[in-house]
Amino acid sequence: MSHSKKLQFILNKLYELNPDKIELKLDRVFRLANDLGNPQRKLKNVITVTGTNAKGGTAFYIKDILLAHGYSVALFQSPFLYNFLTRFLINNKPLNEEKFIQYVIEMDKANNNQDITFFEYITCIAFRAFEDANCDFNIMETGLGGKYDSTNVDYQDLKAQVLTPISMDHKDFLGDTLKEITHNKCGIIKDNSNVIIAKQTNEVLGFIDEELKKKKIKKHIFSEDFNVHEENGRMIFQDDDGLLDLDMPSMKGSFQIQNAAVALKAVKATGIKLDNQKISKGIKSMQLEARIQHITKGKLLTYIHEDSNTLIIDGGHNEQAGKSLSEYLEKIKGKRSIYLVFSMLTSKDLTAYLKNFSSLVTEMKCFKLRENFYETKDIIKQAKDLGIHANANNSATEAIAQLAIQDPNGIIVVCGSLYSAGKVLEQNI
């Protein structure tokens, strides 16, 4: 989506805030929030979501279950795909452009040219926008980590906190080991809160236990305190309250029922009265772009054989995300060939992601989206080492078109980066 010239000008200025560094501390966001009158303290029924994978999906399931029950809901999400204002969703609608500009003017006045990072700045915009919206529930998704994330502030009405699956990512900022990363993620957990812990490896669960054992919290651990499975095309959720027979998610991937279950447990932890049909409605209606998204309409279909090719867009960019995508592709493949259209940030672990596809992919076409993305020659070399045939293209759409001509029945998957997924999806409008 093309932003207006006015909005794009403002965003370009905001992107210049501390462009070369991210300092892990909270004093700046607390200072700005205080100068704004501490809007974060006025938010009702706050739910925070942190982790490595499935943050966005889990937050969206929480939002949609609550909306289905008639509650008003604000959601701060990170990152965005092609419309910046979708970072701030109020009852499923992006923040109005004029209101956003008003908040920017307010921020600038309050900040008074003091040091601030981009994410801290927009987090404070979320606090103010959500204060004005006065929604029944406010969902805050972390941007980076937990302990020093700008969403980690002094909420007065914190109802639930979610830890989605934790794995290696953002090593430059969060640490080189799983233990360090887990420590950082757990740093957002407050005393006297309900903590919902998604499916984790045993190693990560051990680190979580170390971090949280000194806190006064109520833990709800997936597969111990609640669980979910598929039975006869239904989602069966179980906890101490009994069984719930629910509609399956519409989203693709076997992991979606786990995301939905974690979200449901988080909503239950708030103490509101729930209705089975409305839970099902929320779970089934949840849609989130660039998460194993099948393209069934839009301009991108002009690049493929609509009746025979399958085009999938996925923004996952770490080892676990690659594993989830490869497992899904293996499931749907049949006798068809799979082709990747690939680009990735240099801050991500290229080898860890690609190794999931070494025995699955017929060919990979790679491109460099922009600066700080891997050079195509480096991707090709790594792919070759893993036994994947790869070559370079100028753009994702060029690669999609070439692959569709080459194999009218092939499954074409754009993957490796949320940024490149967003750029491709923008061309589908």
Protein Blocks (a to p, Z undefined) as FASTA:
>chain_A
ZZdfklmmmmmmmmmgoklbccddfklmmmmmmmnopmmlmpghiaddedjeoklmmmmm
mmmmmmmnopacdddddddfklmklmpcgehiacdfklmmmmmmmmmmmnnopacdfklm
mmmmmmmmmmmnopabdcdddfbhjllpcklccdfbdfbdcddddddehklmnopbfklm
mmmmmmmpcghiacddddddfklmmmmmmmmmmpccddddehklgccddeehiacdddfk
bccdddddfbgcjklmmmmmmmmmmmmmnopacdfklmmmmmmmpccehiapacfbdjkl
mmpcfklpccdddfbfbfklmmmmmmmmmmmnmmaccdddddddfkbcfklmmmmmmmmp
fbdcdddfbghiacfklmmmmmmmnopacdddfbfklmmmmmmmmmmmbccddehiaklm
mmmmmmmZZ
